[in-house]
Amino acid sequence: MDRGMNENRFLFSDRILKSNRSFIREILKVTSHPEIISFAGGHPDPALFPVQELAASTESAFQKYGSKLLQYGISEGFTPLREKIFERYYKNINYSLGPENILITTGSQQALDLIGKVFINPGDSILIERPGYLGAIQAFSLYEPNLVGIPMESDGLDPEFLKTVFHDVDPKFLYSNPTFQNPTGKTLPLDKRKRISEILKKENCIFIEDNPYGEIRFDEEILPSVQSFYPEGTISLGTFSKTLSPGFRVGWLCAPKEVIDKLLIAKQASDLHSNLLSQIVLEEYLNRYDLDLQIEKTRSSYRIKKECMEEFLNRTMIDFADWVSPKGGMFFWLKLKDGVRSMELFDVAIANNVAFVPGIPFYADKPELDTMRINFSHSSLEAIETGIHRIAESVRKISKIHV
């Protein structure tokens, strides 16, 4: 084919030309200025990272394994780490699962991409919460599905609406973040977990259960996973990013063996295997230290920050927005009042040196323009107080314009 001298030599695929950059990653570029208080990302508090313990674990790992840490590893992931993940998270599920059902991924975000590669053909219907995790929307959209939003109730995904969807479409899977959901912070109660598993089992529909925040809870209630009710049809995702360190980029998925076999093919084509050094250091950390103590430290800190943010929301935003108090996780989800649109508010807030994420990118379809997400895990208590006051000031400015 003669393209001519003036034509673009980079003939990109239709797929990538239809895809957008991560909305939050683009916002984080804007909010990188030190004077801006950012509630935009989903970042853990770096003050909680177990730096000394991970440094000691790294030294111990090199003493134990030497140059093997720097070599290629197996695609499934470091076997002792997979064994520990299974023992901690999946041992009590009444199904024929074992460490061989665990695949280590480069963060749980890669797990979403691998699922897209393995399951989605262009035009396939995929069900996702509305609003839902924008990283999942972005990962799946690359494979050109028909994304169908399932509305949320005050306690999470609406199972009766879910039931009716199967009259109109034949979806490949339902993706959900049922515990301290991103972005809303909502948690599916036990009865809904059972009901959703019954519906999916009846319709022979796969369930993708993403659980990055499940251990960051502010009360003692521990709910069983949806996977425990529907293990034969569930792919479960997990990560160490929220409890230990996102920089290690170590996540995992747990699935029936026939699914793991196909995901392994996609994994090998993608990156051969996840960072072996990170995997071995994390496994050594789990040998030497108590992960539950680290998680309790994180819970305690985030509980205080959540209560601080809610206090100042109640003081300054009660006339401008509604929200549900999260019982875990990292986020508040606000619904603005009086026709205020979050994108308009975002521009005013940035000028006022505070940032959040407008709600639009969390919707696969029909976005609600008056919604927004704010993060409480990363900022100091002082920054939370100042930042919430700045958001309230920004809303007042817009409200005066709308009058």
Buried (B, 14 or more C-beta within 10 A) or exposed (E): EEEEEEEEEEEEEEEEEEBEEBBBEEBBEEBEEEEBBBBBBBBBBEEBBBEEBBEBBBEBBBEEBEEBBEEEBEBBBBBBBBBBBBEEBBEEBEEEBEBEBBBBBBBBBBBBBBBBBBBBEEEBBBBBBBBBBBBBBBBBBBBBBBBBBBEBEEEBBBBEBBBEBBEEEEBBBBBBBBBBBBBBBBBBBEEBBBBBBBBBBEBEBBBBBBBBBBBBBBEEEEBEBBBBBBBEBBBBBBBBBBBBBBEBBBBBBBBBEEBBEBBBEBBEEBEEBBBBBBBBBBBBBBEEBEBEEBBEEBBEBBBBBBEBBBEBBEEBBEEBBEBBEBBBBBBBBBBBBEEBBBEBBBEBBBEBBBBBBBBBBBBBEEBBBBBBBBBBBBBBBEBBBBBBBBBBBBBBBBBEEEE
